[in-house]
Amino acid sequence: MSVSTSEPVRPSKVAQVWKASGKALIAAATLVAALIVAPSPAHAGDWGATVTEKNSDGRAEKFWVGGDGAVWHAWATTPGGPIDSGNYSLGGIVSSGVGVTHNQDGRLEIFGRAAGGDLNHKWQLSGGGWSGWASLGGQLKAYTGVYADYFSTNGGTIRVKVTGIDNLLHYKWQAAPNCCWRSYWE
C-alpha cells in the first residue's frame, strides 16, 4: 500500500503503511516532521516579520521588508504612543529579515542581507533623515536572520550576528561608538 501525495498523511494512513512497509513509514514520518518543524523563514515577501527599537526620545520605530524587497518603517509620533506615522520606504533590496539597534548616541541603525549576499546597513543621521545603504561585506546565507545588539559594556559599540554561507555564525563589530566598522569578521 502506498500513500497518495495528493492527500494529507493521517495517523490511520501511517498505521496502514507501517503494516505494508516500515521503510515507507519512516519516509512518511520524515516528511511530516519536516512539514511541522520547519517554519518558513522571514524573507523579502514576509510583511509580518517586523523588528522594533526605540528612538533616542523614547518613540518606538518598527522596520520590515516589504513585498517589493525594500525596507519599510513606521514610528510613533509621540514617546510611548502608538506607531501611527504611516509607512515609509527606506529603499534598498533586502533578501532576508532586518535587524535594528541603536548607537551609543541613540541614533538607530538597521541591517539586512542585500541581494548580492553581503550585509548592508543604514543609519539615522544626526540632523534627521537616513544615510544611504552601505555594504559591510561578508557572504550571508539566504533567508537567515540578521541580529544586531548594542553593548554598553563593550564601550558602547554595536555587534551584528549573521549566518555565513559556511553555516557558521559570524560577527561584525563597530570599531568605535557611533562610528565606523572593523574591516574583518569574527
PyMOL commands that place a pseudoatom at each C-alpha (Angstrom):
pseudoatom trace, name=CA, resn=MET, resi=1, chain=A, elem=C, hetatm=0, pos=[0.000, 0.000, 0.000]
pseudoatom trace, name=CA, resn=SER, resi=2, chain=A, elem=C, hetatm=0, pos=[1.324, 3.443, -0.789]
pseudoatom trace, name=CA, resn=VAL, resi=3, chain=A, elem=C, hetatm=0, pos=[0.415, 6.889, 0.494]
pseudoatom trace, name=CA, resn=SER, resi=4, chain=A, elem=C, hetatm=0, pos=[-1.022, 9.243, -2.086]
pseudoatom trace, name=CA, resn=THR, resi=5, chain=A, elem=C, hetatm=0, pos=[0.812, 12.581, -2.246]
pseudoatom trace, name=CA, resn=SER, resi=6, chain=A, elem=C, hetatm=0, pos=[-2.436, 14.390, -3.014]
pseudoatom trace, name=CA, resn=GLU, resi=7, chain=A, elem=C, hetatm=0, pos=[-3.959, 13.704, 0.414]
pseudoatom trace, name=CA, resn=PRO, resi=8, chain=A, elem=C, hetatm=0, pos=[-2.664, 14.594, 3.876]
pseudoatom trace, name=CA, resn=VAL, resi=9, chain=A, elem=C, hetatm=0, pos=[-0.885, 11.905, 5.910]
pseudoatom trace, name=CA, resn=ARG, resi=10, chain=A, elem=C, hetatm=0, pos=[-3.239, 10.839, 8.693]
pseudoatom trace, name=CA, resn=PRO, resi=11, chain=A, elem=C, hetatm=0, pos=[-2.325, 8.623, 11.675]
pseudoatom trace, name=CA, resn=SER, resi=12, chain=A, elem=C, hetatm=0, pos=[-4.610, 5.840, 10.387]
pseudoatom trace, name=CA, resn=LYS, resi=13, chain=A, elem=C, hetatm=0, pos=[-2.939, 6.008, 6.980]
pseudoatom trace, name=CA, resn=VAL, resi=14, chain=A, elem=C, hetatm=0, pos=[0.505, 5.864, 8.640]
pseudoatom trace, name=CA, resn=ALA, resi=15, chain=A, elem=C, hetatm=0, pos=[-0.541, 2.712, 10.524]
pseudoatom trace, name=CA, resn=GLN, resi=16, chain=A, elem=C, hetatm=0, pos=[-1.640, 1.093, 7.239]
pseudoatom trace, name=CA, resn=VAL, resi=17, chain=A, elem=C, hetatm=0, pos=[1.665, 1.996, 5.645]
pseudoatom trace, name=CA, resn=TRP, resi=18, chain=A, elem=C, hetatm=0, pos=[3.547, 0.532, 8.614]
pseudoatom trace, name=CA, resn=LYS, resi=19, chain=A, elem=C, hetatm=0, pos=[1.856, -2.794, 8.010]
pseudoatom trace, name=CA, resn=ALA, resi=20, chain=A, elem=C, hetatm=0, pos=[2.896, -2.665, 4.382]
pseudoatom trace, name=CA, resn=SER, resi=21, chain=A, elem=C, hetatm=0, pos=[6.420, -1.358, 4.773]
pseudoatom trace, name=CA, resn=GLY, resi=22, chain=A, elem=C, hetatm=0, pos=[8.492, 0.003, 7.641]
pseudoatom trace, name=CA, resn=LYS, resi=23, chain=A, elem=C, hetatm=0, pos=[10.558, 2.000, 5.157]
pseudoatom trace, name=CA, resn=ALA, resi=24, chain=A, elem=C, hetatm=0, pos=[7.518, 3.848, 3.862]
pseudoatom trace, name=CA, resn=LEU, resi=25, chain=A, elem=C, hetatm=0, pos=[6.554, 4.774, 7.416]
pseudoatom trace, name=CA, resn=ILE, resi=26, chain=A, elem=C, hetatm=0, pos=[9.975, 6.248, 8.043]
pseudoatom trace, name=CA, resn=ALA, resi=27, chain=A, elem=C, hetatm=0, pos=[9.728, 8.265, 4.830]
pseudoatom trace, name=CA, resn=ALA, resi=28, chain=A, elem=C, hetatm=0, pos=[6.218, 9.498, 5.702]
pseudoatom trace, name=CA, resn=ALA, resi=29, chain=A, elem=C, hetatm=0, pos=[7.239, 10.364, 9.275]
pseudoatom trace, name=CA, resn=THR, resi=30, chain=A, elem=C, hetatm=0, pos=[10.261, 12.267, 7.989]
pseudoatom trace, name=CA, resn=LEU, resi=31, chain=A, elem=C, hetatm=0, pos=[8.059, 14.220, 5.579]
pseudoatom trace, name=CA, resn=VAL, resi=32, chain=A, elem=C, hetatm=0, pos=[5.526, 15.030, 8.310]
pseudoatom trace, name=CA, resn=ALA, resi=33, chain=A, elem=C, hetatm=0, pos=[8.305, 16.115, 10.705]
pseudoatom trace, name=CA, resn=ALA, resi=34, chain=A, elem=C, hetatm=0, pos=[9.814, 18.361, 8.040]
pseudoatom trace, name=CA, resn=LEU, resi=35, chain=A, elem=C, hetatm=0, pos=[6.450, 19.984, 7.365]
pseudoatom trace, name=CA, resn=ILE, resi=36, chain=A, elem=C, hetatm=0, pos=[5.726, 20.520, 11.058]
pseudoatom trace, name=CA, resn=VAL, resi=37, chain=A, elem=C, hetatm=0, pos=[9.183, 21.533, 12.344]
pseudoatom trace, name=CA, resn=ALA, resi=38, chain=A, elem=C, hetatm=0, pos=[10.496, 23.698, 9.519]
pseudoatom trace, name=CA, resn=PRO, resi=39, chain=A, elem=C, hetatm=0, pos=[8.749, 27.086, 9.589]
pseudoatom trace, name=CA, resn=SER, resi=40, chain=A, elem=C, hetatm=0, pos=[9.149, 29.332, 6.602]
pseudoatom trace, name=CA, resn=PRO, resi=41, chain=A, elem=C, hetatm=0, pos=[11.883, 31.911, 7.237]
pseudoatom trace, name=CA, resn=ALA, resi=42, chain=A, elem=C, hetatm=0, pos=[11.345, 35.650, 7.198]
pseudoatom trace, name=CA, resn=HIS, resi=43, chain=A, elem=C, hetatm=0, pos=[12.294, 36.953, 3.785]
pseudoatom trace, name=CA, resn=ALA, resi=44, chain=A, elem=C, hetatm=0, pos=[11.548, 39.744, 1.353]
pseudoatom trace, name=CA, resn=GLY, resi=45, chain=A, elem=C, hetatm=0, pos=[7.928, 38.749, 0.888]
pseudoatom trace, name=CA, resn=ASP, resi=46, chain=A, elem=C, hetatm=0, pos=[7.003, 38.473, 4.573]
pseudoatom trace, name=CA, resn=TRP, resi=47, chain=A, elem=C, hetatm=0, pos=[5.221, 41.622, 5.700]
pseudoatom trace, name=CA, resn=GLY, resi=48, chain=A, elem=C, hetatm=0, pos=[4.739, 40.215, 9.207]
pseudoatom trace, name=CA, resn=ALA, resi=49, chain=A, elem=C, hetatm=0, pos=[8.441, 39.950, 10.102]
pseudoatom trace, name=CA, resn=THR, resi=50, chain=A, elem=C, hetatm=0, pos=[8.964, 43.242, 11.924]
pseudoatom trace, name=CA, resn=VAL, resi=51, chain=A, elem=C, hetatm=0, pos=[11.585, 44.466, 14.381]
pseudoatom trace, name=CA, resn=THR, resi=52, chain=A, elem=C, hetatm=0, pos=[11.066, 47.401, 16.707]
pseudoatom trace, name=CA, resn=GLU, resi=53, chain=A, elem=C, hetatm=0, pos=[13.507, 49.676, 18.534]
pseudoatom trace, name=CA, resn=LYS, resi=54, chain=A, elem=C, hetatm=0, pos=[13.090, 52.918, 20.458]
pseudoatom trace, name=CA, resn=ASN, resi=55, chain=A, elem=C, hetatm=0, pos=[14.467, 56.206, 19.172]
pseudoatom trace, name=CA, resn=SER, resi=56, chain=A, elem=C, hetatm=0, pos=[16.591, 58.348, 21.495]
pseudoatom trace, name=CA, resn=ASP, resi=57, chain=A, elem=C, hetatm=0, pos=[13.468, 60.264, 22.600]
pseudoatom trace, name=CA, resn=GLY, resi=58, chain=A, elem=C, hetatm=0, pos=[11.535, 57.095, 23.504]
pseudoatom trace, name=CA, resn=ARG, resi=59, chain=A, elem=C, hetatm=0, pos=[9.376, 56.812, 20.366]
pseudoatom trace, name=CA, resn=ALA, resi=60, chain=A, elem=C, hetatm=0, pos=[9.065, 53.265, 19.027]
pseudoatom trace, name=CA, resn=GLU, resi=61, chain=A, elem=C, hetatm=0, pos=[10.036, 52.652, 15.409]
pseudoatom trace, name=CA, resn=LYS, resi=62, chain=A, elem=C, hetatm=0, pos=[9.378, 49.423, 13.523]
pseudoatom trace, name=CA, resn=PHE, resi=63, chain=A, elem=C, hetatm=0, pos=[11.076, 48.059, 10.407]
pseudoatom trace, name=CA, resn=TRP, resi=64, chain=A, elem=C, hetatm=0, pos=[10.209, 45.284, 7.971]
pseudoatom trace, name=CA, resn=VAL, resi=65, chain=A, elem=C, hetatm=0, pos=[10.969, 44.054, 4.474]
pseudoatom trace, name=CA, resn=GLY, resi=66, chain=A, elem=C, hetatm=0, pos=[8.105, 44.809, 2.109]
pseudoatom trace, name=CA, resn=GLY, resi=67, chain=A, elem=C, hetatm=0, pos=[6.824, 42.743, -0.773]
pseudoatom trace, name=CA, resn=ASP, resi=68, chain=A, elem=C, hetatm=0, pos=[8.977, 44.911, -3.055]
pseudoatom trace, name=CA, resn=GLY, resi=69, chain=A, elem=C, hetatm=0, pos=[12.191, 43.861, -1.220]
pseudoatom trace, name=CA, resn=ALA, resi=70, chain=A, elem=C, hetatm=0, pos=[12.736, 47.357, 0.197]
pseudoatom trace, name=CA, resn=VAL, resi=71, chain=A, elem=C, hetatm=0, pos=[12.989, 48.092, 3.917]
pseudoatom trace, name=CA, resn=TRP, resi=72, chain=A, elem=C, hetatm=0, pos=[9.975, 49.977, 5.259]
pseudoatom trace, name=CA, resn=HIS, resi=73, chain=A, elem=C, hetatm=0, pos=[9.462, 51.732, 8.557]
pseudoatom trace, name=CA, resn=ALA, resi=74, chain=A, elem=C, hetatm=0, pos=[6.845, 53.469, 10.662]
pseudoatom trace, name=CA, resn=TRP, resi=75, chain=A, elem=C, hetatm=0, pos=[7.140, 55.187, 14.042]
pseudoatom trace, name=CA, resn=ALA, resi=76, chain=A, elem=C, hetatm=0, pos=[5.238, 56.608, 16.969]
pseudoatom trace, name=CA, resn=THR, resi=77, chain=A, elem=C, hetatm=0, pos=[4.784, 60.368, 16.671]
pseudoatom trace, name=CA, resn=THR, resi=78, chain=A, elem=C, hetatm=0, pos=[4.836, 60.751, 20.466]
pseudoatom trace, name=CA, resn=PRO, resi=79, chain=A, elem=C, hetatm=0, pos=[7.001, 58.971, 23.077]
pseudoatom trace, name=CA, resn=GLY, resi=80, chain=A, elem=C, hetatm=0, pos=[5.122, 55.982, 24.476]
pseudoatom trace, name=CA, resn=GLY, resi=81, chain=A, elem=C, hetatm=0, pos=[2.362, 56.409, 21.893]
pseudoatom trace, name=CA, resn=PRO, resi=82, chain=A, elem=C, hetatm=0, pos=[1.181, 54.016, 19.197]
pseudoatom trace, name=CA, resn=ILE, resi=83, chain=A, elem=C, hetatm=0, pos=[3.037, 53.618, 15.917]
pseudoatom trace, name=CA, resn=ASP, resi=84, chain=A, elem=C, hetatm=0, pos=[0.922, 55.984, 13.835]
pseudoatom trace, name=CA, resn=SER, resi=85, chain=A, elem=C, hetatm=0, pos=[3.167, 57.712, 11.285]
pseudoatom trace, name=CA, resn=GLY, resi=86, chain=A, elem=C, hetatm=0, pos=[2.150, 55.799, 8.189]
pseudoatom trace, name=CA, resn=ASN, resi=87, chain=A, elem=C, hetatm=0, pos=[4.537, 53.541, 6.259]
pseudoatom trace, name=CA, resn=TYR, resi=88, chain=A, elem=C, hetatm=0, pos=[7.650, 54.906, 4.533]
pseudoatom trace, name=CA, resn=SER, resi=89, chain=A, elem=C, hetatm=0, pos=[10.233, 53.178, 2.352]
pseudoatom trace, name=CA, resn=LEU, resi=90, chain=A, elem=C, hetatm=0, pos=[13.940, 53.300, 3.186]
pseudoatom trace, name=CA, resn=GLY, resi=91, chain=A, elem=C, hetatm=0, pos=[14.758, 51.683, -0.155]
pseudoatom trace, name=CA, resn=GLY, resi=92, chain=A, elem=C, hetatm=0, pos=[17.350, 49.002, -0.671]
pseudoatom trace, name=CA, resn=ILE, resi=93, chain=A, elem=C, hetatm=0, pos=[16.777, 45.447, -1.804]
pseudoatom trace, name=CA, resn=VAL, resi=94, chain=A, elem=C, hetatm=0, pos=[16.965, 43.102, 1.167]
pseudoatom trace, name=CA, resn=SER, resi=95, chain=A, elem=C, hetatm=0, pos=[16.623, 39.355, 0.722]
pseudoatom trace, name=CA, resn=SER, resi=96, chain=A, elem=C, hetatm=0, pos=[16.192, 38.410, 4.392]
pseudoatom trace, name=CA, resn=GLY, resi=97, chain=A, elem=C, hetatm=0, pos=[14.722, 39.938, 7.517]
pseudoatom trace, name=CA, resn=VAL, resi=98, chain=A, elem=C, hetatm=0, pos=[16.238, 43.045, 9.082]
pseudoatom trace, name=CA, resn=GLY, resi=99, chain=A, elem=C, hetatm=0, pos=[17.982, 43.712, 12.377]
pseudoatom trace, name=CA, resn=VAL, resi=100, chain=A, elem=C, hetatm=0, pos=[17.938, 47.040, 14.214]
pseudoatom trace, name=CA, resn=THR, resi=101, chain=A, elem=C, hetatm=0, pos=[19.625, 48.557, 17.254]
pseudoatom trace, name=CA, resn=HIS, resi=102, chain=A, elem=C, hetatm=0, pos=[20.733, 51.964, 18.457]
pseudoatom trace, name=CA, resn=ASN, resi=103, chain=A, elem=C, hetatm=0, pos=[24.129, 53.623, 18.541]
pseudoatom trace, name=CA, resn=GLN, resi=104, chain=A, elem=C, hetatm=0, pos=[25.591, 54.970, 21.778]
pseudoatom trace, name=CA, resn=ASP, resi=105, chain=A, elem=C, hetatm=0, pos=[24.219, 58.425, 20.911]
pseudoatom trace, name=CA, resn=GLY, resi=106, chain=A, elem=C, hetatm=0, pos=[20.708, 56.985, 20.354]
pseudoatom trace, name=CA, resn=ARG, resi=107, chain=A, elem=C, hetatm=0, pos=[20.613, 57.015, 16.528]
pseudoatom trace, name=CA, resn=LEU, resi=108, chain=A, elem=C, hetatm=0, pos=[19.090, 53.865, 15.059]
pseudoatom trace, name=CA, resn=GLU, resi=109, chain=A, elem=C, hetatm=0, pos=[20.958, 51.600, 12.667]
pseudoatom trace, name=CA, resn=ILE, resi=110, chain=A, elem=C, hetatm=0, pos=[19.381, 48.866, 10.523]
pseudoatom trace, name=CA, resn=PHE, resi=111, chain=A, elem=C, hetatm=0, pos=[20.978, 45.838, 8.878]
pseudoatom trace, name=CA, resn=GLY, resi=112, chain=A, elem=C, hetatm=0, pos=[19.912, 43.371, 6.207]
pseudoatom trace, name=CA, resn=ARG, resi=113, chain=A, elem=C, hetatm=0, pos=[21.226, 40.845, 3.710]
pseudoatom trace, name=CA, resn=ALA, resi=114, chain=A, elem=C, hetatm=0, pos=[21.481, 42.564, 0.337]
pseudoatom trace, name=CA, resn=ALA, resi=115, chain=A, elem=C, hetatm=0, pos=[20.513, 40.871, -2.923]
pseudoatom trace, name=CA, resn=GLY, resi=116, chain=A, elem=C, hetatm=0, pos=[24.206, 40.107, -3.545]
pseudoatom trace, name=CA, resn=GLY, resi=117, chain=A, elem=C, hetatm=0, pos=[24.508, 38.237, -0.229]
pseudoatom trace, name=CA, resn=ASP, resi=118, chain=A, elem=C, hetatm=0, pos=[26.545, 40.870, 1.634]
pseudoatom trace, name=CA, resn=LEU, resi=119, chain=A, elem=C, hetatm=0, pos=[25.497, 42.654, 4.830]
pseudoatom trace, name=CA, resn=ASN, resi=120, chain=A, elem=C, hetatm=0, pos=[24.188, 46.172, 4.219]
pseudoatom trace, name=CA, resn=HIS, resi=121, chain=A, elem=C, hetatm=0, pos=[23.347, 48.820, 6.782]
pseudoatom trace, name=CA, resn=LYS, resi=122, chain=A, elem=C, hetatm=0, pos=[21.735, 52.231, 7.000]
pseudoatom trace, name=CA, resn=TRP, resi=123, chain=A, elem=C, hetatm=0, pos=[21.710, 54.646, 9.950]
pseudoatom trace, name=CA, resn=GLN, resi=124, chain=A, elem=C, hetatm=0, pos=[19.898, 57.709, 11.173]
pseudoatom trace, name=CA, resn=LEU, resi=125, chain=A, elem=C, hetatm=0, pos=[21.758, 60.972, 10.602]
pseudoatom trace, name=CA, resn=SER, resi=126, chain=A, elem=C, hetatm=0, pos=[22.348, 63.426, 13.455]
pseudoatom trace, name=CA, resn=GLY, resi=127, chain=A, elem=C, hetatm=0, pos=[20.298, 66.164, 11.772]
pseudoatom trace, name=CA, resn=GLY, resi=128, chain=A, elem=C, hetatm=0, pos=[17.419, 63.835, 10.865]
pseudoatom trace, name=CA, resn=GLY, resi=129, chain=A, elem=C, hetatm=0, pos=[16.810, 61.558, 7.927]
pseudoatom trace, name=CA, resn=TRP, resi=130, chain=A, elem=C, hetatm=0, pos=[18.775, 58.475, 6.951]
pseudoatom trace, name=CA, resn=SER, resi=131, chain=A, elem=C, hetatm=0, pos=[22.102, 57.682, 5.299]
pseudoatom trace, name=CA, resn=GLY, resi=132, chain=A, elem=C, hetatm=0, pos=[22.287, 55.721, 2.075]
pseudoatom trace, name=CA, resn=TRP, resi=133, chain=A, elem=C, hetatm=0, pos=[22.771, 51.957, 2.164]
pseudoatom trace, name=CA, resn=ALA, resi=134, chain=A, elem=C, hetatm=0, pos=[26.391, 50.830, 2.645]
pseudoatom trace, name=CA, resn=SER, resi=135, chain=A, elem=C, hetatm=0, pos=[27.935, 47.366, 2.496]
pseudoatom trace, name=CA, resn=LEU, resi=136, chain=A, elem=C, hetatm=0, pos=[29.780, 45.771, 5.418]
pseudoatom trace, name=CA, resn=GLY, resi=137, chain=A, elem=C, hetatm=0, pos=[30.876, 42.861, 3.216]
pseudoatom trace, name=CA, resn=GLY, resi=138, chain=A, elem=C, hetatm=0, pos=[30.594, 39.187, 4.045]
pseudoatom trace, name=CA, resn=GLN, resi=139, chain=A, elem=C, hetatm=0, pos=[28.558, 36.454, 2.404]
pseudoatom trace, name=CA, resn=LEU, resi=140, chain=A, elem=C, hetatm=0, pos=[25.397, 35.677, 4.341]
pseudoatom trace, name=CA, resn=LYS, resi=141, chain=A, elem=C, hetatm=0, pos=[23.322, 32.560, 3.976]
pseudoatom trace, name=CA, resn=ALA, resi=142, chain=A, elem=C, hetatm=0, pos=[19.999, 33.260, 2.273]
pseudoatom trace, name=CA, resn=TYR, resi=143, chain=A, elem=C, hetatm=0, pos=[16.829, 33.531, 4.360]
pseudoatom trace, name=CA, resn=THR, resi=144, chain=A, elem=C, hetatm=0, pos=[18.558, 33.742, 7.726]
pseudoatom trace, name=CA, resn=GLY, resi=145, chain=A, elem=C, hetatm=0, pos=[18.151, 36.437, 10.325]
pseudoatom trace, name=CA, resn=VAL, resi=146, chain=A, elem=C, hetatm=0, pos=[20.378, 39.422, 10.945]
pseudoatom trace, name=CA, resn=TYR, resi=147, chain=A, elem=C, hetatm=0, pos=[20.714, 40.173, 14.659]
pseudoatom trace, name=CA, resn=ALA, resi=148, chain=A, elem=C, hetatm=0, pos=[22.028, 43.487, 15.938]
pseudoatom trace, name=CA, resn=ASP, resi=149, chain=A, elem=C, hetatm=0, pos=[22.880, 44.314, 19.556]
pseudoatom trace, name=CA, resn=TYR, resi=150, chain=A, elem=C, hetatm=0, pos=[24.133, 47.379, 21.403]
pseudoatom trace, name=CA, resn=PHE, resi=151, chain=A, elem=C, hetatm=0, pos=[26.799, 46.637, 24.028]
pseudoatom trace, name=CA, resn=SER, resi=152, chain=A, elem=C, hetatm=0, pos=[27.243, 49.295, 26.698]
pseudoatom trace, name=CA, resn=THR, resi=153, chain=A, elem=C, hetatm=0, pos=[29.785, 47.011, 28.393]
pseudoatom trace, name=CA, resn=ASN, resi=154, chain=A, elem=C, hetatm=0, pos=[31.948, 46.921, 25.272]
pseudoatom trace, name=CA, resn=GLY, resi=155, chain=A, elem=C, hetatm=0, pos=[32.488, 50.671, 25.083]
pseudoatom trace, name=CA, resn=GLY, resi=156, chain=A, elem=C, hetatm=0, pos=[29.061, 51.343, 23.590]
pseudoatom trace, name=CA, resn=THR, resi=157, chain=A, elem=C, hetatm=0, pos=[29.522, 49.594, 20.250]
pseudoatom trace, name=CA, resn=ILE, resi=158, chain=A, elem=C, hetatm=0, pos=[27.181, 47.596, 18.034]
pseudoatom trace, name=CA, resn=ARG, resi=159, chain=A, elem=C, hetatm=0, pos=[27.637, 43.911, 17.206]
pseudoatom trace, name=CA, resn=VAL, resi=160, chain=A, elem=C, hetatm=0, pos=[25.881, 42.231, 14.282]
pseudoatom trace, name=CA, resn=LYS, resi=161, chain=A, elem=C, hetatm=0, pos=[25.487, 38.442, 14.195]
pseudoatom trace, name=CA, resn=VAL, resi=162, chain=A, elem=C, hetatm=0, pos=[24.759, 36.588, 10.945]
pseudoatom trace, name=CA, resn=THR, resi=163, chain=A, elem=C, hetatm=0, pos=[24.950, 33.089, 9.483]
pseudoatom trace, name=CA, resn=GLY, resi=164, chain=A, elem=C, hetatm=0, pos=[27.507, 32.819, 6.699]
pseudoatom trace, name=CA, resn=ILE, resi=165, chain=A, elem=C, hetatm=0, pos=[27.298, 30.654, 3.595]
pseudoatom trace, name=CA, resn=ASP, resi=166, chain=A, elem=C, hetatm=0, pos=[29.518, 28.220, 5.543]
pseudoatom trace, name=CA, resn=ASN, resi=167, chain=A, elem=C, hetatm=0, pos=[26.595, 27.773, 8.018]
pseudoatom trace, name=CA, resn=LEU, resi=168, chain=A, elem=C, hetatm=0, pos=[28.675, 29.252, 10.861]
pseudoatom trace, name=CA, resn=LEU, resi=169, chain=A, elem=C, hetatm=0, pos=[27.865, 32.308, 12.956]
pseudoatom trace, name=CA, resn=HIS, resi=170, chain=A, elem=C, hetatm=0, pos=[29.915, 35.396, 12.133]
pseudoatom trace, name=CA, resn=TYR, resi=171, chain=A, elem=C, hetatm=0, pos=[30.156, 38.703, 13.985]
pseudoatom trace, name=CA, resn=LYS, resi=172, chain=A, elem=C, hetatm=0, pos=[30.883, 42.243, 12.837]
pseudoatom trace, name=CA, resn=TRP, resi=173, chain=A, elem=C, hetatm=0, pos=[31.688, 44.951, 15.422]
pseudoatom trace, name=CA, resn=GLN, resi=174, chain=A, elem=C, hetatm=0, pos=[31.830, 48.709, 15.310]
pseudoatom trace, name=CA, resn=ALA, resi=175, chain=A, elem=C, hetatm=0, pos=[35.419, 49.894, 15.691]
pseudoatom trace, name=CA, resn=ALA, resi=176, chain=A, elem=C, hetatm=0, pos=[34.291, 52.721, 17.999]
pseudoatom trace, name=CA, resn=PRO, resi=177, chain=A, elem=C, hetatm=0, pos=[30.945, 54.002, 19.326]
pseudoatom trace, name=CA, resn=ASN, resi=178, chain=A, elem=C, hetatm=0, pos=[28.815, 55.920, 16.781]
pseudoatom trace, name=CA, resn=CYS, resi=179, chain=A, elem=C, hetatm=0, pos=[31.484, 55.322, 14.184]
pseudoatom trace, name=CA, resn=CYS, resi=180, chain=A, elem=C, hetatm=0, pos=[32.946, 53.042, 11.639]
pseudoatom trace, name=CA, resn=TRP, resi=181, chain=A, elem=C, hetatm=0, pos=[33.187, 49.268, 11.431]
pseudoatom trace, name=CA, resn=ARG, resi=182, chain=A, elem=C, hetatm=0, pos=[36.061, 46.822, 11.776]
pseudoatom trace, name=CA, resn=SER, resi=183, chain=A, elem=C, hetatm=0, pos=[37.242, 45.599, 8.398]
pseudoatom trace, name=CA, resn=TYR, resi=184, chain=A, elem=C, hetatm=0, pos=[37.241, 41.937, 9.446]
pseudoatom trace, name=CA, resn=TRP, resi=185, chain=A, elem=C, hetatm=0, pos=[34.625, 39.413, 10.555]
pseudoatom trace, name=CA, resn=GLU, resi=186, chain=A, elem=C, hetatm=0, pos=[34.925, 37.242, 13.654]
for i in range(1, 186): cmd.bond("trace and resi %d" % i, "trace and resi %d" % (i + 1))
show_as sticks, trace
zoom trace
